[in-house]
């Protein structure tokens, strides 16, 4: 079980702790405590092996396709984490013997994972273990482990088996050739493996140092090279009260690393070996301290202070910010964020709308340079998006529902879980017809632009995305001659429990908004930046395409609210059967409705997987008044099972917006428990990175009331009862603003102002030039 | 730990038993207790999962190559054996809780594997488990499990998770595409997977039936289709004293099965489904009984009765005969026997000289139709052997050192374990220069021919092998102008601790013998079977090639004994350094010399991995007198580390031959402990099938003194002290002879005689027409 908030002093509200080892929670702990730095992600499987464990090491952007029947995925690279400890010839693990004083801790402030316990084996020999691990935030390639074992009551023969193991797979799919294995100078282990299809070379290095408490303890060692594996075997005898410390320092480099551009594999092997030698000379403690300092510096701008009746609120937010740093490839604009970050095999490392709609706002408002890098990634995927449009008979940029390496195009798998009725695998339609992703990317570009006013980005990348996504939607429209309207038929909206619907509200509204934006910025460019316009006109045939958009725009059908102010989710939703959903609303595990119905049947019921119309109200909020927001929230929420982790945060922000602070807070409590809650299976396949971004949004956008609305900054806090103080920093158009929110007042403090900031506070337009206080 | 001989009554000396569960012995038990029928082999991993476990299912002949850097190997097919039991939400396994009355038994008489124990979990709930498993000897595609669980003291929630799991690999190498998964009629699981390179389709089916002790226990079930996996989940509550029985019936078919020739995959899927439905209707008990009856019938001709001071002798022999039946593809002449049978990934399912020299004599003398099938396999590999000859600049048939599917040619991997000095993988030279395999195949053909007088086989297959292997050796010779002799340089003999030697005694002697045989049978055919000669002349250019052989034959150098009667193992062996080998002679694990020396260094020391000159004395025994045999045995044995499992049996037979019965018996004791002995790691990668054949040879050839010498039958028993009675059957030239050996006399009983048998008994030529007794 995971436990929280037992940190004291400096570490108060910085520690995620497991205080009892339970193999059932392995998957959860592996994901929740996973380490990484955006380049490298390592799931926190324990050093020793257990049944049901998943060892994952991912390097962002190194996608590979197992065969023509599979889609490309982030390959599970050779494991350098496992350390087997054999005591008197028996494999050590906590499943047998007696464990006490157990404690495993992810320290969010230092980024270090530690584990300590007393263990008495079935023969009565007692040992104290202390194990630490880090993945460096300073040096993206570096990670290390330090394991101390002390023999407490008797002497024992200890054997340590540790190295590099390339037998790992992605649930059975092997992405690497066998590769080359080598032991240099009798102790430096090197394994070079190449992905089978994308031909990315991985260079793994590990080295150990063994320090015993008494200098006369004799350590013997040898090495082993076996199939897909190279390792060291160290043996020694520990007397009573004697101890040893094993430091394992490792690194990994690939030929896809930006910094390795132009280097030969031989050069990378050599430099990675030098890198390892240097790291070894620094030693674990220095390397870990350096990384921790780097992380603490980062927090100076990112940490949010939250005073709440539930200290867990503070911790959960810090967890979100830490794991977003672990997941996000800030170092490389050719990579996106995986839907599970780098913490599991789920969703194959692919990027979804999760990035743009759920995570990007966090970066846009706090680390615009990271947001920029992630949007540049979407720019680099434009060729694939255009290919997808052409393949489907459309124009412009039709973004892939799932995206991997920039050149890959659409990578959504075609087959998913079993249909409960037919017993056959279900077809995943999202790659074909879940088309709102194109709007989502455009929205994120626009949100970034409005929030940063980064004209350089817009000129190099942004306008092209805004224009080409608008062009796509123009070409996507279907003329309905009876109604004399343009429709968008046969899609999946954000609510994936409705497939093949016509005129999905979210899709149609955002499509129309994309067209509107394309028309607007085309006109702006033509007038203000004729060179840019000309360049894009050459590329996108704007003169013709934009006039087409203009001709069609007014006839794009968007569903109006019905007399009860409810916007129909699609053409048929409001006419579908209603059933008693209470069983599923109370479910322990998401997706329980599939135990009773198949997707075909669910398609005919008024039930939603996640926010859809509610999501629309959130994104394009300037288009809807409060009455409509409230009516739709109240209609759709009871029908929504929140079977997507993307659902709760949207509802929470909307609840705050419509003034229901209690509901907003209770949804927040649910959202922060998606990964950190007691459900032991929820994070098995990896963390819900979108939800982590959503948690930040609930705090800053929901409770903090910060929003970019129609290009303008709005700050109208909605602090719920339990929270008495909230302090965070945002960056608005290059200016850093410190926001303080208490029960009594809102304080806005520019920390390094260059220009006056216009802002709407509780409905009033205000100018910020210095610290200002607004009492409620 | 494995325990023996606790069978009583009918099962006395038929049971291999483990009486305490110890995860350290997992690998050993998995291999030693593995089940199969020559078509299908399933390593006996337990139903529940443990760390360090290896789940293997192999179908003979279905080789696949992972990539161009790997050699073809027998792919590890989807697992249908695992059954997870979850009790009150916790995964059941024996690592925790209290186990008593534990017993796991492989019944060699019935072929059934069973396991029973009482288990009390950490919450104090007690259960009785009874688990049985069989792989059918009647129906090669069929296997099943029956698991009974009784709740002894409290009620418990039980969940059974079981199905087909294609996430398994060969130590990380995945040989299958994802494939299709389906659940038919809500319970019949089907998975179809295709090998990635050889494109063999595997059709796996499994179905469960759940029977609870009380009819009112409600069982709920659902199924799951995930990546490379399909399974059922059954849940029910057991009250105190209530029980349930889970029967899982499974089958597997492939498009490479002979019987499926010409059938489409769809037809195979359909018929395999029908097959499963039929099997389900029979039920576990009937299916297992049918297989057991079949096996008992088989034993009527194969079982050897051995009265010994050590009852283990009897059991070990039965074990050898059982596991040879499990390993041997008697059903398909396109398949060989793997060096580890079907019991592990070791040696990749490849066939070596192990088959011809160690296992084939058993079949030739007891089941000549199986020997014939195995030799036909070698005939089908002739095209690859000829290709190998051409590739190396030779003529004739140069057999691959390692052989897989008939068309594959040489499949020896190029890289092996690490060199202890350089830290790099060592090159495996056997595929290039361990050339005596060609002699070995020819020898086996000749031995089969002499023992059976199967002229039809010879005409269709045998002569061609004898002639073309002779032609190979003729072309392989190298003229030494200084000595005016033909040499054979740069080879590895049977002693693999000497690489790149010149004039290896075993190689040169057997090569010359092959040439001799080719000349002899060419002359015989020309004279007696001109049609056959003509056919082979057209194919092999005999007129020319045999005259070449004749011209060269007399000048082929074979090393003569030195003044001490010792035949030099090769040109330099006797001049190499001698070191103190006692440390390695006493080793616990084979290959310990590699902890101190690398192969390059071992190459310069008078040390042998295994019998080489001694092996030569054994195969071509008519060419050496007793004095020479004895001198060479006494010279080489002390230098031999028996690091190959092929070594002990040869030495044991030779020891018996030279009259040292005590030594012979003590080597026999070692040989039967290669797999069954206490060394927990020795069988991890699979059983030593050659050694199993060797065990039979020690008994029948060594103690029984049965031998084909120069084409004649010789029976001159050498019964060691501890054995008082030996009874077995051999088939000599189609006649079944029951052999009885006691301390006092030898009895030879023809059981169904057609013609007089000539035989040499203790140096006398005798004719057998009826039961005869020979007193010593």
Boltz contact constraints between the chains, C-beta under 6 A:
constraints:
  - contact:
      token1: [A, 49]
      token2: [B, 51]
      max_distance: 6.0
  - contact:
      token1: [A, 51]
      token2: [B, 49]
      max_distance: 6.0
  - contact:
      token1: [A, 67]
      token2: [B, 177]
      max_distance: 6.0
  - contact:
      token1: [A, 69]
      token2: [B, 177]
      max_distance: 6.0
  - contact:
      token1: [A, 69]
      token2: [B, 178]
      max_distance: 6.0
  - contact:
      token1: [A, 95]
      token2: [B, 95]
      max_distance: 6.0
  - contact:
      token1: [A, 95]
      token2: [B, 96]
      max_distance: 6.0
  - contact:
      token1: [A, 96]
      token2: [B, 95]
      max_distance: 6.0
  - contact:
      token1: [A, 167]
      token2: [B, 171]
      max_distance: 6.0
  - contact:
      token1: [A, 167]
      token2: [B, 172]
      max_distance: 6.0
  - contact:
      token1: [A, 171]
      token2: [B, 167]
      max_distance: 6.0
  - contact:
      token1: [A, 171]
      token2: [B, 227]
      max_distance: 6.0
  - contact:
      token1: [A, 172]
      token2: [B, 167]
      max_distance: 6.0
  - contact:
      token1: [A, 172]
      token2: [B, 174]
      max_distance: 6.0
  - contact:
      token1: [A, 172]
      token2: [B, 228]
      max_distance: 6.0
  - contact:
      token1: [A, 173]
      token2: [B, 174]
      max_distance: 6.0
  - contact:
      token1: [A, 174]
      token2: [B, 172]
      max_distance: 6.0
  - contact:
      token1: [A, 174]
      token2: [B, 173]
      max_distance: 6.0
  - contact:
      token1: [A, 174]
      token2: [B, 174]
      max_distance: 6.0
  - contact:
      token1: [A, 177]
      token2: [B, 67]
      max_distance: 6.0
  - contact:
      token1: [A, 177]
      token2: [B, 69]
      max_distance: 6.0
  - contact:
      token1: [A, 178]
      token2: [B, 69]
      max_distance: 6.0
  - contact:
      token1: [A, 182]
      token2: [B, 423]
      max_distance: 6.0
  - contact:
      token1: [A, 182]
      token2: [B, 424]
      max_distance: 6.0
  - contact:
      token1: [A, 183]
      token2: [B, 423]
      max_distance: 6.0
  - contact:
      token1: [A, 184]
      token2: [B, 423]
      max_distance: 6.0
  - contact:
      token1: [A, 225]
      token2: [B, 417]
      max_distance: 6.0
  - contact:
      token1: [A, 225]
      token2: [B, 418]
      max_distance: 6.0
  - contact:
      token1: [A, 225]
      token2: [B, 425]
      max_distance: 6.0
  - contact:
      token1: [A, 227]
      token2: [B, 171]
      max_distance: 6.0
  - contact:
      token1: [A, 228]
      token2: [B, 172]
      max_distance: 6.0
  - contact:
      token1: [A, 417]
      token2: [B, 225]
      max_distance: 6.0
  - contact:
      token1: [A, 418]
      token2: [B, 225]
      max_distance: 6.0
  - contact:
      token1: [A, 423]
      token2: [B, 182]
      max_distance: 6.0
  - contact:
      token1: [A, 423]
      token2: [B, 183]
      max_distance: 6.0
  - contact:
      token1: [A, 424]
      token2: [B, 182]
      max_distance: 6.0
  - contact:
      token1: [A, 425]
      token2: [B, 225]
      max_distance: 6.0
